[in-house]
Amino acid sequence: MPSFQRVSFSSYGGPEVLQLETVAQLPEPAPHQVRVRVQAASVSFTDTMVRTGNYLDVRQPPPLTPGYDFVGVVDAVGSAVQHWRVGDRVADLTVIGSYSEYLLRDAQDLVAVPPELDAAQAVTCVLSYTTAYQMLHRTAQVQSGQTILVHAGAGAVGMALIQLGKLHGLRVLCTASAGKHDFVRSLGAEPIDYQRQDFVAAVAELTQGRGVDAVFDTISFSNFKRSFACLNASGFLVAYGVYQATIGTRQKQVGKVLREVLPFFAAKLWWQLTQPKKRSAFYIITAERKKHAQQFQDDLGALFALVAAGKLQPIVDSTLPLAQAAQAHRLVEEAQTRGKIVLLMPEP
C-alpha cells in the first residue's frame, strides 16, 4: 500500500509543534465511508486554537491532525456506499483531520463540489462562508434593503458576511482597524474605526438614530451588550465565536468561555423580558450542522453554485504547500492576511 503525508502535533504549543509525518499505508474505508484524496484544506483561526489546546469542542489529547475543512476527490468507496463514485469531487467540515493528503469520511456527510471550481476558493466556502450564510439567512433571516453591522469586518467570517450581505442587497456597516478600512470598503462595507470611535455612537449617526436590523458579533460579552444597543426596535443580535475568550492557556480556557457565554444567555433572558421585539442568538456551526444536516449541505451547495456562476468570489490571501502548515499558522495568528490561507496538496 502506498504511503501518504499529513501534518500533526504531539503536544500543544506554538506553530513549531506542527510536523509533517509520513503514514505507512492508506486507510481503507469502512462500508459506509469513502476515502478522499484531499486537494485543499483551509487554515482557520480555529485551527490555531486546536493546536494550542484552546478549542473546547476537541476533547481528545494529542497526537492530532488539525484541519477544519477540505475539498478533495473520492479515491475509494466502502461496500455499502451507493451515492458516490471514485473521481467525484467532494467537500466536508471535519473540525480536525484535514491537513492530510488522504482521509476517511462518512459518505452521508459529503457535499458535491462542481468540477470547475478552483480548489482554494471552494474550500474557503466550507467553514467561513457557510457560517456567514447561515447566520444571515437561517438565523437573522435578513431581507434586502436592511442594514447590518459586522464586527471584525476584515476577519474570515467578517469578509464573508460583507460579501454575502452586499450580494443580498444589504447596507453593511463594519468595525475594523484603520489600516483595514480600504480593504473592507473594497468589499462594499462602510467602516467604523473601533479603536478611535464609539461604535454605538457611530452606528446611531450613520443610521440617523434608527439603528441596524442585525449585528454579527464575535468579540466578547461586553461587546455583545453594546451591539444589542445598536439594534433597531426589532433587530437581531447574532453572537458567535467569542474571540476574546480564546486567548490564554488551556487551563484558563473553560472559565474564560463560561465568563463570556453564560452572561450572554442571562442577558438574553433579560432582553427578552425588557425588549421583547429585539432578538438574539448564539450561533455555532457544528451544533447547527448536527441539528440540521440537510440545511448545511443545501447552504454549502448554494455557495458553490454562486461561485460557479461568478456571483461570489471567496477571498484567498495565499496558498501554501502542506509542508508549510506551521508558516500558515504564523500568518493567521499575525492577523495581517486579507482572506483565507489555504494548504494545497501535491497532485498524485
Order of alpha helices (4+ residues) and beta strands (2+ residues): beta-beta-beta-alpha-beta-beta-beta-beta-alpha-alpha-beta-alpha-beta-alpha-beta-alpha-beta-alpha-beta-alpha-beta-alpha-alpha-beta-alpha-beta
